[in-house]
Amino acid sequence: MEDVEQYDLVGIGTGPTNLSLAALAEPVPNFSARFLDARPEFRWHPGMMVPDAGLQVSYLKDLVTTVDPTSRFSFLNYLAENGRLFRSLIANRDRCTRQEFEQYYRWVARQLPSLRWNRPVDEVRLRRNRLEAVSGRTRYSTGSLVLGTGRTPALPGFAEPLQGPTVLHSADLLHLAPKVRGKDVLVVGGGQSGAEVVNYFLGPDRALPGRLTWISSRVGFQPLDDSPFTNEWFAPDYVDHFHRLPAERRAELLRHQRLASDGITESLLEGIYQRLYQLDFLAGAPLQHQLLTGRRVVGLERDGDRLVAAVHNQDLDREEVHAADVVVFCTGYRSALPACMDPLADRLLNARGELEVNRDYSLEWDGPTGVRIYVQNMSEPTHGVADPNLSLAAWRSAQILNAITGRKVYRTDHETSATAWSSGFPPPGAPPSEPLPTVRSI
């Protein structure tokens, strides 16, 4: 006989986004939530937790601070509770490693009674005007479901049949631990993850490859655009503006904004360049290396014990061939509905096979009134370049929580930007919610 448990909110997946939602929901009175995850414990990109990898955003953009700086689940409170606040401020100043942020996430997860581990969700179905997440012999019933299953590694289709210890996505770097000593290594992808993989292979405490080739489809190995006005794309005000735009304009903007989210941090670029200089001129054991830009890997085949990559040179419009022993694809991630949503997929996907995400992060579908499905980290085409980033995690969770409860549990509409995304000048001291005066063209 199945057990049925009823909740105001059920979350599937407990990565940073739903962990943020759980932390913000915990102090809300008379509100019940349950978060289900198939894993035995919280882990954050364990396959890419390379030594000294830095957080690309401020540590104040944690699970709660941007909407509730008084929360006991803040990163600063984590440091204080663990007796390392002053040491951290002196040692880290304005940066934090991903390793320490994962420690913080795990600390929060241990304090939240709403989390359940080892709970894979078999399917989600609609039953008597309620959504049910079925896990084993338990049905978790709710009117509000939040998907926080994260994005999956985007390995090119031609590489999937070869996937293993010598052909892998960067997400599996530490899991598969490819043997590279004296080997020919090809790293594909000129973004932050590509740079972190290259830096890892070049580490002074590691056995070096015999030859390293790093390929980027971009015009160069370009730095992260971390300037103040660009960072306003990662502010709440911009999400409202972006969501109102036509789909074609949104897609165009995302193409232009890519370096704001997937450029390489300047410190990492400097570190790689200095390491290559040391290896070339000072180490006495030079590493053969070639850094190639304006190229796209379009195929991969196995030739005996070797791998042969077909590469299109975009500058010269010609094909090249590069052989290697190990190929690591740093080709990003893709968003997709988890398999447990298959029973409802035809009601959630439009004719183009896409999700239509409303402003409050709920999905457009034909379900009963008041039964809603929300998504975390799956809305970049509709909500902007910040969606896969940690910058708005707490703010987005607060938006979802406000929508589910039907009241303003957290303030999310009182922030402004220096950039005027809409025309006009608000009167001095006017709250952002006041309408802007009409501006006439001259």
Protein Blocks (a to p, Z undefined) as FASTA:
>chain_A
ZZddddfbdcehjafklmmmmmmmmmpghiacddddfbfbdcehkllmcghiacfbdfkl
mmklmmommbckbfklmmmmnopmmmmmmmnomaccfklmmmmmmmmmmmmmkbcghiac
fbdcdeehiacddehjbccddfbdcdfebpaddddfklmmmgcjklccfklmmmnopafe
hpacddedjbfklmmmmmmmmpmkbccdfbdcdddfbfbdcdddfbfklmmmmgfklmmm
mmmpcfklmmmmmmmmmmmmmcccfklmmmmmmmmmmmmmmnopacdddddehiacfbdc
dehjbccdddddfklopadddddfbdcddebjaddddfklmmmmmmmpcfkopacddfko
pacdfbdehiacddehilmmmnojklmpmklmmmmmmmmmmmmnopafbacklcccfbdf
bgcjddehiafkbccdddddZZ
